Amino acid sequence: MSQRVAAETCPPKVVVVREFDEGRDKAAVEEMEKRCEIGQRGKPSLVTDLMGDPICRIRHFSTHVMLVAEYGEERRVVGVVRGCVKTVTRGKSMYVKVAYILGLRVCPAHRRLGIGTKLVQHLEKWCERNGAEYAYMATDCSNEPSINLFTKKCSYAKFRTPTMLVQPVHAHYKPLPSSKTLILPLPPQLAELIYRRIFANSEFFPKDIDQILTNKLNLGTFIALPKKSNFKCNPSNNNNNLLLLPPTFAILSVWNTKDVFKLQLKGASPLTYAWCAGTRALDAYLPWLHFPSIPNVFKQFGVYFLHGLHMEGKHGLRLMKSLCAFAHNMARDDAGCGALRRHPHWSKFSWAEDLWCIKKFTPANHHHDDDWVTSPPTSPVIFVDPRDF
């Protein structure tokens, strides 16, 4: 009886949330995140290797932070969360300062103790201090624990469901219709002008798009045109109002995430291993069949993220297919790349997988007469920042 009373009156262990210190916390964070990567027994799981850089996914934002949670008297690191603040469009050419919350992890042995909620709350305070009016997060539609934490405990609202396509990189090259299509690289300055024009009324278009396009991880921006197009890739001036776009074209940019993190599929069955190896062998020996082989995802592989996808005119769809084939062949020539990931805004070629939830920090009458959270979408287009992934 006395032992039971002692257990009931024992105070809960203290949780301390503070900023990440690389020299002090790096090894502990890496070990904790490895424990979080263990999937369900008997089911395949996709694990992420941050390649020794715990802040790699937020490093390319000018304003960013990573918080760690310490538990108990031993001050053991049992949770982390990352965040950044940036300025984006919310439709109708209006800009707003938002925070993006990502990389929330809590050690399996310390879940259901309110640690995740405390990490999010501390990060939100940091975001507000840095001027953010909204905070948003992205997760898989099937990730119920994460959705419940943000919507039920942290008062976020379900907001958008972007569509996603993942294209494996085959052993063969995809054919390009060179007789009908011209694919040209764009200088970053010209790509910026075009993007600011076509995505001005979209949602989540970053104001610092120039920083993305000139980043070393951005492998280039490419435009596809009909063969006889007279579009100039080197305009004489940088005036957005004087930029003349061709009547039909497609455009996209390629972001190299494989130099930020690597993925690996673990826990697959022997039959799955054998099937994937067989498709690669067939594609390698008979490439003219264009067999849709599966890359070796059981070893670490990287991903090219395609962003800024846009097409116009009667040949737009054909030109976009050519651009995607061109990007595939870029990845095919890169031994470390196993897949392409893209977020187009036309839903008929995709399926809903991601869920974005959002929360407003400031009063509804701050800067804008309406609340972005509750107002209907002003644009069908969402620009997905490649730095978010």
C-alpha positions, -999 to 999 in steps of 0.1 A, spaced: 0 0 0 28 24 9 46 17 -24 14 25 -43 9 58 -25 46 67 -31 42 60 -69 10 81 -71 26 111 -53 59 109 -72 62 141 -93 65 137 -131 99 140 -146 108 174 -160 110 180 -197 133 208 -209 130 222 -244 159 242 -258 177 250 -290 199 224 -306 236 227 -299 256 208 -326 286 201 -306 266 190 -276 236 173 -291 246 159 -326 254 123 -315 224 121 -291 200 134 -318 213 109 -344 209 80 -320 173 91 -310 162 95 -346 175 60 -355 153 46 -328 124 65 -343 131 50 -378 123 14 -367 91 5 -385 64 -20 -377 76 -56 -375 67 -75 -407 60 -44 -427 83 -24 -451 93 11 -440 111 39 -457 139 53 -435 158 86 -439 196 92 -435 204 128 -429 241 121 -436 254 135 -403 236 169 -406 206 171 -383 196 205 -396 201 197 -433 163 200 -441 162 236 -428 197 248 -435 187 265 -467 162 288 -451 176 321 -439 155 320 -406 155 285 -390 158 267 -357 159 232 -343 147 224 -308 155 194 -286 136 180 -256 155 167 -227 138 143 -202 145 136 -165 174 142 -143 198 126 -168 188 152 -194 185 126 -221 175 139 -256 141 122 -264 126 146 -290 133 171 -317 115 195 -340 126 218 -367 111 250 -381 117 279 -404 100 312 -412 96 325 -448 74 349 -468 50 333 -493 20 342 -514 -15 334 -501 -32 341 -535 -42 374 -552 -5 385 -552 -6 390 -514 24 380 -493 23 367 -458 49 355 -433 45 318 -424 63 292 -403 69 257 -416 71 230 -389 88 198 -398 109 169 -385 90 163 -353 103 132 -336 98 117 -301 116 86 -290 91 56 -289 98 49 -253 88 85 -243 57 90 -263 23 99 -248 40 121 -222 31 154 -239 67 159 -252 56 163 -288 30 189 -278 56 208 -257 81 208 -286 54 223 -310 44 249 -285 79 261 -279 86 262 -316 54 282 -322 66 309 -297 99 311 -316 80 315 -349 58 343 -335 89 361 -322 103 360 -357 72 376 -372 52 346 -385 14 351 -388 7 315 -396 23 281 -391 17 250 -412 29 214 -413 27 186 -438 22 149 -432 9 118 -449 -29 115 -449 -26 82 -431 -4 95 -402 -32 97 -376 -9 103 -346 6 134 -362 -27 147 -375 -43 143 -341 -15 160 -323 -17 191 -345 -54 193 -350 -67 182 -316 -39 193 -292 -24 223 -310 -55 237 -327 -44 234 -364 -70 231 -391 -68 207 -421 -60 231 -450 -48 217 -483 -41 182 -498 -15 186 -525 -11 158 -550 21 139 -555 37 117 -581 68 96 -576 86 83 -607 112 55 -603 144 60 -623 146 31 -648 177 15 -662 168 27 -697 166 63 -710 132 78 -719 129 88 -755 127 125 -763 108 138 -793 137 159 -805 121 166 -839 92 185 -823 105 198 -791 132 221 -780 144 220 -744 165 249 -732 181 257 -698 171 291 -684 194 315 -666 183 319 -630 174 356 -635 150 348 -664 136 318 -646 128 340 -616 110 365 -639 89 338 -654 80 322 -621 71 355 -605 47 361 -635 30 327 -636 28 320 -598 19 355 -586 -16 344 -577 -8 310 -564 -5 299 -528 29 293 -509 50 308 -537 82 319 -518 92 356 -520 129 345 -520 125 323 -552 158 338 -564 176 321 -534 161 288 -545 170 291 -582 206 301 -575 212 275 -548 238 248 -556 211 221 -550 190 235 -579 203 217 -609 186 240 -633 154 254 -647 143 241 -681 118 253 -706 103 231 -734 91 248 -766 79 238 -800 109 234 -823 101 265 -844 96 288 -813 115 321 -814 116 326 -776 148 343 -764 165 329 -733 185 361 -728 162 391 -726 177 425 -730 161 437 -698 148 423 -665 115 441 -665 87 416 -656 61 437 -673 80 436 -706 86 398 -705 68 381 -735 61 344 -728 56 321 -758 20 310 -766 27 274 -756 55 261 -733 63 240 -703 87 248 -675 101 230 -644 131 231 -621 151 202 -607 162 202 -570 188 177 -558 177 163 -525 202 134 -526 229 157 -514 207 166 -484 194 132 -473 192 96 -485 163 71 -484 162 34 -480 134 8 -480 138 -18 -452 117 -48 -442 106 -59 -476 99 -95 -483 124 -118 -502 98 -120 -530 98 -83 -533 136 -82 -534 136 -108 -562 109 -91 -582 127 -57 -582 161 -73 -590 145 -91 -619 130 -60 -634 164 -42 -633 181 -72 -649 155 -73 -677 157 -35 -683 195 -35 -683 198 -63 -709 169 -53 -731 167 -15 -728 148 -11 -761 118 -28 -744 115 3 -721 104 -21 -693 94 -1 -662 121 -14 -639 124 -6 -601 156 8 -589 175 -7 -560 156 11 -532 169 -15 -507 202 4 -507 204 41 -500 192 62 -528 185 99 -536 156 118 -551 153 146 -576 125 169 -566 107 186 -596 92 220 -586 78 250 -604 59 228 -629 37 248 -653 24 244 -688 4 266 -712 -10 265 -747 -23 237 -769 10 218 -768 16 223 -731 9 187 -721 32 172 -747 59 196 -738 56 188 -701 59 151 -708 91 159 -727 105 179 -697 97 150 -673 114 126 -696 144 149 -698 145 151 -659 143 113 -658 173 110 -680 192 135 -659 185 112 -629 194 82 -649 229 96 -655 233 102 -617 242 69 -601 229 80 -567 194 90 -578 166 64 -576 134 85 -580 118 117 -591 92 134 -569 69 161 -582 39 181 -570 19 192 -601 -13 211 -597 -34 191 -621 -51 164 -602 -61 140 -629 -26 126 -633 -20 122 -595 -34 110 -562 -39 128 -529 -13 118 -504 -1 148 -484 -22 167 -459 -12 203 -449 -26 217 -416 -24 254 -407 -28 276 -377 -32 314 -374 -11 332 -347 -23 368 -351 -58 383 -349 -80 379 -379 -78 417 -388 -40 418 -388 -28 429 -423 -57 412 -441 -95 416 -438 -100 378 -440 -85 347 -424 -65 325 -447 -74 295 -426 -112 298 -431 -114 316 -464 -119 295 -496 -88 289 -519 -82 319 -542 -61 298 -566 -61 261 -576 -23 263 -577 0 255 -548 38 261 -552 57 235 -532 90 248 -519 117 222 -526 135 232 -494 104 218 -475 114 182 -484 
